[in-house]
Amino acid sequence: MNSHIILPSSIFPQVLYMALLYKSDNCLIDIHEHYIKQDIRNRYYIYSANGKLMLSVPVIKTNGNHTQTKDICISYAQAWQNLHNRALCSAYNHSPFFEYYIDDFRAFFEERHGNLIEMNQKMLNILIKLIGIKTKPAYTQAFQKEHDNMSDFRIYNFINPSVRKEIFPRYIQVFEPKYQFIGNLSILDVLFNLGPETLSYLNSIKIDF
């Protein structure tokens, strides 16, 4: 894999996304692409008592379908932050490292962010610090269709990656006895269940593209 990569912006990125970031020498995040709906840019997946659960941040496209990701605003018409906070607490309050990390995310849900990129960038910085990832992503200054010498993951399907399921090694999940192991959820699932071992887990993922 090319160790220089370009990724889309993402809220609470999935495991594969964070593994790519961790294994890269240089990472660029595109904030000038046209916003792609129903994707990791504003949604993430956790392991709830009812199985895989999608949580979505409601957004406003200021320029319709041609809105760049950097211009996507967040809608606060509904109390989605309370919903997400309750969902995380319900899903992970019995996980080994829930109490250790939850305050970082609870504070995050109490803030109002100007736009999606600002929110995603702040959360990614928090995750990078908590996990101990050394790679610090940079952000695009303008849109480029192609980036020389970089592996492009901007339109990659992180939700259903075209890679073998076995690249996501099993770890103990709270509701695994009920639904079996579910890989490639939000990195939150690994963090709450493995804590300081999250970095080692990302290192163990064999990425084969």
Buried (B, 14 or more C-beta within 10 A) or exposed (E): EEEBBBBBBBBBBBBBBBBBBBBBEBBBBBBBBEBBEEBBBBBBBBBBEEEEBEBEBEBBBEEEEEBBBBBBBBEEEEEBBEEBBEBBEBBBEEBBBBEBBBEBBEEBBEEEBEBBBBBBBEBBEBBBEBBEBEBEBEBBEEEBEEBEEBBBBBEBEBBEBEBEEEBBEEBEBBBBEEBEEBBBBBBBBBBBBBBEBBBEBBEEBEEEE
